[in-house]
Amino acid sequence: MICALCKKEISADKYFSRKSACPRCGGDLHICLNCRFFSESSHNKCLEPKAEFQRTRDRANFCDFFVFREGAVSSSSDKEKEEARKKLDDLFKK
């Protein structure tokens, strides 16, 4: 498991509590950013349709659907975004 806040590998019990904190950075572990259902592009930023809206994604919450994400949170780098934007611009240039 990798903490979404500090990006360091951690070992935590499968059934850790809402109050559990990352041993490296001290940040909350039961957060949307660490959940496998978190999706930046989905409605309410969650793939689970029954989950309640969470105002903050980086602080502990009471979501019953939380499942710790395996691996790091994938995010596009600025270079990848710039390349995608250039390709899109090239499509519409004459």
N, CA, C and O atoms as CSV, one atom per row, in Angstrom:
chain,resi,resn,atom,element,x,y,z
A,1,MET,N,N,0.843,-1.182,0.000
A,1,MET,CA,C,0.000,0.000,0.000
A,1,MET,C,C,0.887,1.244,0.000
A,1,MET,O,O,1.959,1.262,0.606
A,2,ILE,N,N,0.426,2.260,-0.678
A,2,ILE,CA,C,1.182,3.505,-0.779
A,2,ILE,C,C,0.302,4.658,-0.312
A,2,ILE,O,O,-0.830,4.813,-0.771
A,3,CYS,N,N,0.824,5.457,0.595
A,3,CYS,CA,C,0.101,6.622,1.106
A,3,CYS,C,C,-0.029,7.659,-0.006
A,3,CYS,O,O,0.964,8.019,-0.638
A,4,ALA,N,N,-1.237,8.135,-0.246
A,4,ALA,CA,C,-1.474,9.133,-1.288
A,4,ALA,C,C,-0.894,10.490,-0.925
A,4,ALA,O,O,-0.653,11.313,-1.809
A,5,LEU,N,N,-0.666,10.738,0.352
A,5,LEU,CA,C,-0.172,12.047,0.784
A,5,LEU,C,C,1.344,12.174,0.666
A,5,LEU,O,O,1.848,13.187,0.182
A,6,CYS,N,N,2.081,11.134,1.111
A,6,CYS,CA,C,3.547,11.219,1.087
A,6,CYS,C,C,4.168,10.335,0.017
A,6,CYS,O,O,5.374,10.403,-0.220
A,7,LYS,N,N,3.348,9.500,-0.638
A,7,LYS,CA,C,3.796,8.602,-1.704
A,7,LYS,C,C,4.798,7.556,-1.232
A,7,LYS,O,O,5.571,7.035,-2.036
A,8,LYS,N,N,4.795,7.244,0.056
A,8,LYS,CA,C,5.699,6.232,0.622
A,8,LYS,C,C,4.925,4.944,0.849
A,8,LYS,O,O,3.732,4.964,1.149
A,9,GLU,N,N,5.625,3.820,0.702
A,9,GLU,CA,C,5.005,2.526,0.943
A,9,GLU,C,C,4.793,2.329,2.436
A,9,GLU,O,O,5.661,2.651,3.248
A,10,ILE,N,N,3.638,1.801,2.782
A,10,ILE,CA,C,3.308,1.566,4.187
A,10,ILE,C,C,2.767,0.158,4.350
A,10,ILE,O,O,2.343,-0.476,3.383
A,11,SER,N,N,2.787,-0.313,5.561
A,11,SER,CA,C,2.139,-1.592,5.856
A,11,SER,C,C,1.103,-1.308,6.923
A,11,SER,O,O,1.417,-0.811,8.004
A,12,ALA,N,N,-0.122,-1.630,6.604
A,12,ALA,CA,C,-1.229,-1.407,7.539
A,12,ALA,C,C,-2.108,-2.635,7.536
A,12,ALA,O,O,-2.201,-3.348,6.538
A,13,ASP,N,N,-2.745,-2.870,8.648
A,13,ASP,CA,C,-3.672,-3.982,8.760
A,13,ASP,C,C,-4.830,-3.779,7.789
A,13,ASP,O,O,-5.237,-2.644,7.540
A,14,LYS,N,N,-5.357,-4.860,7.244
A,14,LYS,CA,C,-6.474,-4.786,6.297
A,14,LYS,C,C,-7.675,-4.067,6.894
A,14,LYS,O,O,-8.419,-3.402,6.174
A,15,TYR,N,N,-7.868,-4.192,8.192
A,15,TYR,CA,C,-9.023,-3.606,8.872
A,15,TYR,C,C,-8.613,-2.450,9.779
A,15,TYR,O,O,-9.016,-2.398,10.941
A,16,PHE,N,N,-7.824,-1.537,9.259
A,16,PHE,CA,C,-7.418,-0.400,10.087
A,16,PHE,C,C,-8.607,0.522,10.322
A,16,PHE,O,O,-9.589,0.487,9.580
A,17,SER,N,N,-8.511,1.345,11.356
A,17,SER,CA,C,-9.642,2.199,11.736
A,17,SER,C,C,-9.616,3.537,11.014
A,17,SER,O,O,-8.642,3.884,10.347
A,18,ARG,N,N,-10.694,4.273,11.160
A,18,ARG,CA,C,-10.814,5.613,10.581
A,18,ARG,C,C,-9.745,6.548,11.130
A,18,ARG,O,O,-9.341,7.495,10.455
A,19,LYS,N,N,-9.292,6.292,12.336
A,19,LYS,CA,C,-8.317,7.167,12.986
A,19,LYS,C,C,-6.870,6.781,12.679
A,19,LYS,O,O,-5.952,7.437,13.170
A,20,SER,N,N,-6.643,5.747,11.889
A,20,SER,CA,C,-5.292,5.311,11.570
A,20,SER,C,C,-4.549,6.381,10.776
A,20,SER,O,O,-5.123,7.067,9.931
A,21,ALA,N,N,-3.267,6.503,11.070
A,21,ALA,CA,C,-2.441,7.513,10.414
A,21,ALA,C,C,-1.230,6.858,9.766
A,21,ALA,O,O,-0.778,5.800,10.204
A,22,CYS,N,N,-0.721,7.475,8.746
A,22,CYS,CA,C,0.476,7.002,8.057
A,22,CYS,C,C,1.658,7.101,9.018
A,22,CYS,O,O,1.871,8.159,9.610
A,23,PRO,N,N,2.428,6.034,9.189
A,23,PRO,CA,C,3.569,6.080,10.102
A,23,PRO,C,C,4.694,6.991,9.606
A,23,PRO,O,O,5.571,7.368,10.383
A,24,ARG,N,N,4.675,7.342,8.338
A,24,ARG,CA,C,5.745,8.185,7.776
A,24,ARG,C,C,5.412,9.676,7.835
A,24,ARG,O,O,6.224,10.477,8.300
A,25,CYS,N,N,4.206,10.052,7.359
A,25,CYS,CA,C,3.869,11.481,7.295
A,25,CYS,C,C,2.849,11.904,8.349
A,25,CYS,O,O,2.667,13.098,8.587
A,26,GLY,N,N,2.181,10.935,8.984
A,26,GLY,CA,C,1.196,11.262,10.005
A,26,GLY,C,C,-0.175,11.611,9.452
A,26,GLY,O,O,-1.083,11.944,10.213
A,27,GLY,N,N,-0.338,11.539,8.135
A,27,GLY,CA,C,-1.616,11.857,7.513
A,27,GLY,C,C,-2.627,10.735,7.705
A,27,GLY,O,O,-2.257,9.583,7.930
A,28,ASP,N,N,-3.895,11.080,7.616
A,28,ASP,CA,C,-4.965,10.089,7.746
A,28,ASP,C,C,-4.860,9.060,6.615
A,28,ASP,O,O,-4.464,9.398,5.500
A,29,LEU,N,N,-5.213,7.810,6.906
A,29,LEU,CA,C,-5.187,6.753,5.892
A,29,LEU,C,C,-6.569,6.481,5.302
A,29,LEU,O,O,-6.684,6.118,4.131
A,30,HIS,N,N,-7.618,6.656,6.106
A,30,HIS,CA,C,-8.988,6.384,5.633
A,30,HIS,C,C,-9.511,7.621,4.918
A,30,HIS,O,O,-10.419,8.299,5.400
A,31,ILE,N,N,-8.914,7.907,3.743
A,31,ILE,CA,C,-9.277,9.092,2.965
A,31,ILE,C,C,-9.610,8.684,1.531
A,31,ILE,O,O,-9.191,7.624,1.066
A,32,CYS,N,N,-10.349,9.516,0.852
A,32,CYS,CA,C,-10.738,9.224,-0.529
A,32,CYS,C,C,-9.526,8.982,-1.425
A,32,CYS,O,O,-9.554,8.093,-2.275
A,33,LEU,N,N,-8.473,9.757,-1.245
A,33,LEU,CA,C,-7.299,9.636,-2.096
A,33,LEU,C,C,-6.635,8.273,-1.978
A,33,LEU,O,O,-5.914,7.869,-2.890
A,34,ASN,N,N,-6.853,7.558,-0.891
A,34,ASN,CA,C,-6.286,6.222,-0.705
A,34,ASN,C,C,-7.261,5.118,-1.104
A,34,ASN,O,O,-6.909,3.940,-1.033
A,35,CYS,N,N,-8.452,5.462,-1.513
A,35,CYS,CA,C,-9.490,4.472,-1.803
A,35,CYS,C,C,-9.442,4.032,-3.267
A,35,CYS,O,O,-9.173,4.838,-4.158
A,36,ARG,N,N,-9.704,2.751,-3.503
A,36,ARG,CA,C,-9.693,2.240,-4.874
A,36,ARG,C,C,-10.848,2.795,-5.699
A,36,ARG,O,O,-10.795,2.738,-6.927
A,37,PHE,N,N,-11.886,3.328,-5.065
A,37,PHE,CA,C,-13.025,3.894,-5.784
A,37,PHE,C,C,-12.827,5.367,-6.163
A,37,PHE,O,O,-13.635,5.921,-6.908
A,38,PHE,N,N,-11.769,6.002,-5.664
A,38,PHE,CA,C,-11.529,7.412,-5.985
A,38,PHE,C,C,-11.203,7.558,-7.467
A,38,PHE,O,O,-10.360,6.841,-8.005
A,39,SER,N,N,-11.883,8.494,-8.113
A,39,SER,CA,C,-11.648,8.770,-9.524
A,39,SER,C,C,-11.881,10.260,-9.769
A,39,SER,O,O,-12.977,10.775,-9.545
A,40,GLU,N,N,-10.863,10.924,-10.220
A,40,GLU,CA,C,-10.928,12.369,-10.454
A,40,GLU,C,C,-11.996,12.728,-11.484
A,40,GLU,O,O,-12.564,13.819,-11.429
A,41,SER,N,N,-12.272,11.826,-12.420
A,41,SER,CA,C,-13.202,12.144,-13.500
A,41,SER,C,C,-14.631,11.639,-13.278
A,41,SER,O,O,-15.488,11.850,-14.136
A,42,SER,N,N,-14.903,10.994,-12.173
A,42,SER,CA,C,-16.242,10.470,-11.906
A,42,SER,C,C,-17.104,11.457,-11.129
A,42,SER,O,O,-16.604,12.397,-10.512
A,43,HIS,N,N,-18.418,11.216,-11.175
A,43,HIS,CA,C,-19.353,12.027,-10.401
A,43,HIS,C,C,-18.996,11.909,-8.922
A,43,HIS,O,O,-18.776,10.804,-8.427
A,44,ASN,N,N,-18.936,13.009,-8.230
A,44,ASN,CA,C,-18.536,13.060,-6.818
A,44,ASN,C,C,-17.138,12.510,-6.597
A,44,ASN,O,O,-16.747,12.252,-5.459
A,45,LYS,N,N,-16.379,12.328,-7.674
A,45,LYS,CA,C,-15.013,11.806,-7.623
A,45,LYS,C,C,-14.944,10.408,-7.024
A,45,LYS,O,O,-13.952,10.035,-6.398
A,46,CYS,N,N,-16.015,9.640,-7.225
A,46,CYS,CA,C,-16.089,8.299,-6.663
A,46,CYS,C,C,-16.765,7.350,-7.649
A,46,CYS,O,O,-17.790,7.693,-8.238
A,47,LEU,N,N,-16.191,6.156,-7.830
A,47,LEU,CA,C,-16.759,5.156,-8.727
A,47,LEU,C,C,-17.897,4.372,-8.073
A,47,LEU,O,O,-18.640,3.670,-8.758
A,48,GLU,N,N,-18.033,4.488,-6.765
A,48,GLU,CA,C,-19.103,3.799,-6.039
A,48,GLU,C,C,-20.341,4.702,-6.034
A,48,GLU,O,O,-20.340,5.733,-5.362
A,49,PRO,N,N,-21.395,4.335,-6.768
A,49,PRO,CA,C,-22.567,5.214,-6.887
A,49,PRO,C,C,-23.352,5.415,-5.586
A,49,PRO,O,O,-24.073,6.404,-5.455
A,50,LYS,N,N,-23.225,4.504,-4.634
A,50,LYS,CA,C,-23.979,4.630,-3.388
A,50,LYS,C,C,-23.237,5.425,-2.315
A,50,LYS,O,O,-23.809,5.748,-1.274
A,51,ALA,N,N,-21.991,5.733,-2.561
A,51,ALA,CA,C,-21.195,6.461,-1.565
A,51,ALA,C,C,-21.684,7.895,-1.423
A,51,ALA,O,O,-22.056,8.536,-2.406
A,52,GLU,N,N,-21.681,8.389,-0.198
A,52,GLU,CA,C,-22.084,9.769,0.061
A,52,GLU,C,C,-20.979,10.724,-0.372
A,52,GLU,O,O,-19.800,10.369,-0.370
A,53,PHE,N,N,-21.375,11.939,-0.742
A,53,PHE,CA,C,-20.416,12.964,-1.138
A,53,PHE,C,C,-19.502,13.296,0.038
A,53,PHE,O,O,-19.965,13.496,1.161
A,54,GLN,N,N,-18.202,13.352,-0.234
A,54,GLN,CA,C,-17.223,13.724,0.787
A,54,GLN,C,C,-16.647,15.092,0.418
A,54,GLN,O,O,-16.087,15.271,-0.663
A,55,ARG,N,N,-16.789,16.021,1.304
A,55,ARG,CA,C,-16.336,17.388,1.035
A,55,ARG,C,C,-14.814,17.473,0.900
A,55,ARG,O,O,-14.302,18.154,0.011
A,56,THR,N,N,-14.105,16.788,1.772
A,56,THR,CA,C,-12.646,16.799,1.703
A,56,THR,C,C,-12.151,15.406,1.347
A,56,THR,O,O,-12.635,14.413,1.891
A,57,ARG,N,N,-11.220,15.332,0.467
A,57,ARG,CA,C,-10.702,14.054,-0.019
A,57,ARG,C,C,-9.426,13.632,0.697
A,57,ARG,O,O,-9.012,12.477,0.602
A,58,ASP,N,N,-8.809,14.553,1.406
A,58,ASP,CA,C,-7.524,14.259,2.048
A,58,ASP,C,C,-7.604,14.185,3.573
A,58,ASP,O,O,-6.581,14.233,4.256
A,59,ARG,N,N,-8.822,14.068,4.100
A,59,ARG,CA,C,-9.009,13.942,5.548
A,59,ARG,C,C,-9.889,12.739,5.826
A,59,ARG,O,O,-10.703,12.353,4.986
A,60,ALA,N,N,-9.732,12.146,6.994
A,60,ALA,CA,C,-10.471,10.941,7.360
A,60,ALA,C,C,-11.979,11.151,7.232
A,60,ALA,O,O,-12.499,12.226,7.531
A,61,ASN,N,N,-12.671,10.098,6.779
A,61,ASN,CA,C,-14.118,10.160,6.638
A,61,ASN,C,C,-14.744,8.851,7.124
A,61,ASN,O,O,-14.036,7.928,7.526
A,62,PHE,N,N,-16.057,8.783,7.083
A,62,PHE,CA,C,-16.793,7.622,7.585
A,62,PHE,C,C,-17.355,6.750,6.463
A,62,PHE,O,O,-18.289,5.985,6.704
A,63,CYS,N,N,-16.826,6.837,5.265
A,63,CYS,CA,C,-17.358,6.091,4.125
A,63,CYS,C,C,-17.258,4.581,4.378
A,63,CYS,O,O,-16.190,4.057,4.694
A,64,ASP,N,N,-18.393,3.903,4.233
A,64,ASP,CA,C,-18.444,2.452,4.445
A,64,ASP,C,C,-17.911,1.664,3.253
A,64,ASP,O,O,-17.672,0.462,3.368
A,65,PHE,N,N,-17.723,2.316,2.119
A,65,PHE,CA,C,-17.281,1.629,0.911
A,65,PHE,C,C,-15.766,1.679,0.731
A,65,PHE,O,O,-15.246,1.178,-0.266
A,66,PHE,N,N,-15.062,2.272,1.674
A,66,PHE,CA,C,-13.616,2.446,1.549
A,66,PHE,C,C,-12.894,1.110,1.427
A,66,PHE,O,O,-13.102,0.199,2.229
A,67,VAL,N,N,-12.033,1.008,0.400
A,67,VAL,CA,C,-11.130,-0.124,0.212
A,67,VAL,C,C,-9.785,0.477,-0.175
A,67,VAL,O,O,-9.693,1.236,-1.139
A,68,PHE,N,N,-8.739,0.135,0.581
A,68,PHE,CA,C,-7.432,0.746,0.314
A,68,PHE,C,C,-6.959,0.386,-1.093
A,68,PHE,O,O,-7.003,-0.773,-1.504
A,69,ARG,N,N,-6.517,1.388,-1.805
A,69,ARG,CA,C,-6.021,1.246,-3.171
A,69,ARG,C,C,-4.701,0.478,-3.166
A,69,ARG,O,O,-3.839,0.725,-2.323
A,70,GLU,N,N,-4.547,-0.442,-4.096
A,70,GLU,CA,C,-3.284,-1.156,-4.257
A,70,GLU,C,C,-2.422,-0.370,-5.232
A,70,GLU,O,O,-2.850,-0.115,-6.358
A,71,GLY,N,N,-1.248,0.012,-4.838
A,71,GLY,CA,C,-0.359,0.780,-5.697
A,71,GLY,C,C,-0.547,2.271,-5.507
A,71,GLY,O,O,-1.354,2.714,-4.690
A,72,ALA,N,N,0.205,3.030,-6.269
A,72,ALA,CA,C,0.196,4.486,-6.149
A,72,ALA,C,C,-0.988,5.097,-6.889
A,72,ALA,O,O,-1.537,4.492,-7.810
A,73,VAL,N,N,-1.368,6.281,-6.483
A,73,VAL,CA,C,-2.398,7.042,-7.175
A,73,VAL,C,C,-1.800,7.496,-8.493
A,73,VAL,O,O,-0.758,8.152,-8.513
A,74,SER,N,N,-2.452,7.151,-9.590
A,74,SER,CA,C,-1.909,7.538,-10.888
A,74,SER,C,C,-2.300,8.973,-11.195
A,74,SER,O,O,-3.453,9.373,-11.039
A,75,SER,N,N,-1.325,9.721,-11.629
A,75,SER,CA,C,-1.592,11.106,-12.018
A,75,SER,C,C,-0.721,11.456,-13.214
A,75,SER,O,O,0.417,10.998,-13.320
A,76,SER,N,N,-1.252,12.255,-14.097
A,76,SER,CA,C,-0.514,12.653,-15.280
A,76,SER,C,C,0.491,13.734,-14.938
A,76,SER,O,O,0.216,14.626,-14.136
A,77,SER,N,N,1.632,13.647,-15.541
A,77,SER,CA,C,2.639,14.678,-15.322
A,77,SER,C,C,2.326,15.877,-16.205
A,77,SER,O,O,1.522,15.783,-17.132
A,78,ASP,N,N,2.961,17.000,-15.912
A,78,ASP,CA,C,2.748,18.209,-16.711
A,78,ASP,C,C,3.186,17.980,-18.158
A,78,ASP,O,O,2.576,18.509,-19.088
A,79,LYS,N,N,4.241,17.193,-18.343
A,79,LYS,CA,C,4.735,16.925,-19.689
A,79,LYS,C,C,3.698,16.155,-20.501
A,79,LYS,O,O,3.460,16.474,-21.666
A,80,GLU,N,N,3.079,15.141,-19.892
A,80,GLU,CA,C,2.049,14.369,-20.590
A,80,GLU,C,C,0.854,15.239,-20.943
A,80,GLU,O,O,0.291,15.111,-22.030
A,81,LYS,N,N,0.467,16.115,-20.043
A,81,LYS,CA,C,-0.659,17.012,-20.314
A,81,LYS,C,C,-0.334,17.958,-21.466
A,81,LYS,O,O,-1.178,18.213,-22.325
A,82,GLU,N,N,0.889,18.473,-21.479
A,82,GLU,CA,C,1.307,19.392,-22.539
A,82,GLU,C,C,1.340,18.688,-23.891
A,82,GLU,O,O,0.944,19.268,-24.902
A,83,GLU,N,N,1.814,17.436,-23.915
A,83,GLU,CA,C,1.843,16.669,-25.163
A,83,GLU,C,C,0.425,16.420,-25.675
A,83,GLU,O,O,0.174,16.540,-26.874
A,84,ALA,N,N,-0.495,16.077,-24.788
A,84,ALA,CA,C,-1.882,15.845,-25.179
A,84,ALA,C,C,-2.511,17.124,-25.723
A,84,ALA,O,O,-3.241,17.088,-26.714
A,85,ARG,N,N,-2.232,18.244,-25.082
A,85,ARG,CA,C,-2.769,19.532,-25.542
A,85,ARG,C,C,-2.223,19.874,-26.924
A,85,ARG,O,O,-2.964,20.365,-27.776
A,86,LYS,N,N,-0.930,19.617,-27.157
A,86,LYS,CA,C,-0.326,19.897,-28.457
A,86,LYS,C,C,-0.965,19.036,-29.545
A,86,LYS,O,O,-1.249,19.534,-30.635
A,87,LYS,N,N,-1.195,17.761,-29.267
A,87,LYS,CA,C,-1.838,16.878,-30.241
A,87,LYS,C,C,-3.244,17.365,-30.576
A,87,LYS,O,O,-3.659,17.323,-31.734
A,88,LEU,N,N,-3.969,17.822,-29.576
A,88,LEU,CA,C,-5.319,18.337,-29.794
A,88,LEU,C,C,-5.278,19.604,-30.640
A,88,LEU,O,O,-6.076,19.766,-31.563
A,89,ASP,N,N,-4.349,20.500,-30.325
A,89,ASP,CA,C,-4.208,21.720,-31.128
A,89,ASP,C,C,-3.850,21.415,-32.572
A,89,ASP,O,O,-4.341,22.070,-33.492
A,90,ASP,N,N,-2.983,20.407,-32.772
A,90,ASP,CA,C,-2.565,20.035,-34.127
A,90,ASP,C,C,-3.735,19.492,-34.942
A,90,ASP,O,O,-3.762,19.656,-36.162
A,91,LEU,N,N,-4.692,18.855,-34.293
A,91,LEU,CA,C,-5.853,18.327,-35.002
A,91,LEU,C,C,-6.687,19.427,-35.645
A,91,LEU,O,O,-7.267,19.231,-36.713
A,92,PHE,N,N,-6.745,20.573,-34.996
A,92,PHE,CA,C,-7.619,21.643,-35.460
A,92,PHE,C,C,-6.891,22.754,-36.235
A,92,PHE,O,O,-7.513,23.740,-36.631
A,93,LYS,N,N,-5.590,22.599,-36.451
A,93,LYS,CA,C,-4.838,23.564,-37.251
A,93,LYS,C,C,-4.930,23.198,-38.721
A,93,LYS,O,O,-5.019,22.023,-39.077
A,94,LYS,N,N,-4.908,24.211,-39.567
A,94,LYS,CA,C,-4.937,23.963,-41.020
A,94,LYS,C,C,-3.659,24.410,-41.644
A,94,LYS,O,O,-3.488,24.287,-42.857
